[in-house]
Amino acid sequence: MPDPAYWLGGGPHTQILYELTMKLKPFLSIFALVLLGACSTLPSSGPTGSQITDTALQAQVDGATIEIVPVESVVDVPPAAAPVAWELPDYDPPPSDMIGPGDVLSVTIFEAGVALFGGGGQLAANEAGGFDPSVRAQTLPPRRVDDNGMIDIPYVGAIQVLGNTVADVQTKIRDGLRSLSQNPQVLVSREEVIGNSIIIAGEVARPGRLVLQTNRETMSDVIALAGGYRGEAKDLTLLIERGDDLARLRLFDVLAGSYDRVRAYPGDRVTILDEPLLYSVLGASGRVQQVPFVRERMNVIEAIAAAGGPNGDTGDPKAIFLFRYTGPNKTQPTVYHFNLMQTPTFFLAQRFALRDDDVLYFGNSESNQPRKLIQTIGQLFSPIVTATAVANNVNN
């Protein structure tokens, strides 16, 4: 057998390299055998398409069998998600001047002849309507409606005003004074309105208390009166609290007119939350992250494009999956399979509406495993090859 130095080019450097290689040979051989017998354990960006389908058929989630739906025809495309139903009680609008707890009332009493309320100023003839220049007017200190809906009027006592209109309160005070004063007249106005208002907060320009002027304002009106919303409508949620009831609506649906009667009601608490719609991207796409919707309505093709599509080196266009909970209560785990090597799938994916919290997975290519093995072995032996080349250059 020829001297090993003959094959390596001769010289002391090659002899040392040969001896080192022979010492490492048993370890390198064992390691190479391990790699050859364990292709499936090579690093990857996730399971292949066949691994997804095989494991899904054998597993359950929360006691439910996973349903696999190959998207091959229009019947495999689920309908787009409808806007959330309006489930708050829809009361008839109350009178716009109805008195509520916390309201502050201004009460002015007009008297002719001997005045019950002393210290009042005498009205000029034109102020009194030209009837009696001796009429005197007395404005009482502001009266705040207490939690029980009561106010106190001198010589009359406590009066229940909760739920009454301004005209009702004027009549109650006048009736209470009629036996004590000569033809009293009463004028009531609201200096501060609490009961006939709502609270609006969150992503609006002017959060705070907003008085309803007509009690027929829609939620769109309320948002406009608060200075408009901040951000993009597609990313915002409208949270409405009415008594013990709660509704969460997408702001875009509200502004688009998806609801016939979304009116504000006195006492509502309205909050606009920044809650963008998101879907997750996993697998061999080159990017693993949560991706916000680029517009209010997205389809699967747009989602694939936004995610960068399957990686050219590691991804498998035949193995793109969308994971979603379906059913009335969103308890059925479902996997939709898209094969982008088939032309009809591109059209079906355009009709397939994306939903919030969907998971888009790009399957790892099965043919990618041998290539990864070759790369790994090449990286393993590259120091020896490099050393050999250096030794040859030194000898030459």
C-alpha positions, 0 to 999 in steps of 0.5 A: 500500500502506498505511503499516505504521504503520497496521497497527501502530497508529501512533507512533514505537514501532511504527515502530521495531518494524516496522523491527526485524521487517523486518530479522529477517524473512529469518532468521525465515523460514529458521528457520521453514522448517527447523522445518517440514522437520524435525519428526522432529528435535524434542526428544522422550522417545524413538522412537514405536511405529512407529519401535520396530517398524521398527528392530527388524525391521531390526536384530540384537543380538549376532547374534540377530534381535530378536523382536517379540511383540504381546501379543494372546492368552494364548499370547503371555504367557510363563510366570512365571520359576521359582525358580532350581534347587538345584544344590549337592551335597546330602550326607548330614548327618555326625554332629553331634559329628564332629571337624574342623580347628581344633576344641579338645578337652578330654581328661580321663583317669581312672586307678585304682591307680598313676596314670600322670598324676601330680598328679591329684585323687582322686575321691570315692566318689560321683564314681567311681560308688561303685566305687573311691575311689582313682580319679584324674582328670587333665584335660590342657591343651586340644588344638587339632586341627591342619590335618592332623587330629592331636592329641598325647596324652602317652605316646600320641603323635600321634592322627588325629582328623579325621572321627572322633566324640568316642566314636572319639577316646576309644577311640583314647586309651584303647587307646593308654594301656591298656598303660601304665595300669591300666584307663584311662578317657577323657572327651573334650569339645569346648570350641570347635567349628570344623569343625561350623559355618558362617559367616553374613554380610551382612544378618543381625542377628548375623553370624559363626560358627554351630555346627550342633547337629544338622547337619539345620538348614535355611537358614531355621533358620540365618537364625533362629539368626543373629537373622533377616534385615534388610530385606525378603525380596523384596529379598534374595539368599541366597548359599551357598558349598559347597566350589567350588560356589556357589548364588544363591537369592532369599530369598523363595523359600527362606522360601516353601518353594520348595525341598525340602531346603535344608540347611546343611552344615558348612563352608558360607559363607552370605551374605545380600545386598541385591539388590532386583529392578529394572526400568527405565522409559524413554520418555514416562512422565514418569519415567526411572529404575530402579524396585524391585519393590513386592512379590515378584511383579509383573505388567506392569499393576502396573509401568505403574501404579508408573511413572505410566503414559504421559504424557498429553501426550507418551505413546501408550497404543498403544505400550507395550513391554517389552524382555527377553532370553528363551530357555534362556540368555537370549540372544534379544532379545525385544520385547513390545508392549502396546496399552492402547487394546484392552480385552483387553490390560489382562487379559493384562498382569495375567497377564504376570509382570515379571522382574528387569532388564526394560525398560518403554518408553512410546512417544512419540505420533506426533500429538505432533510437530505440537503440539511444532512449533507450541509451538516456533514460538510460543516463537520469535515470542512476543517479537515479539508481546509487543513489539507488544502493549507498543507498542500499549499505549504508543500508547494 
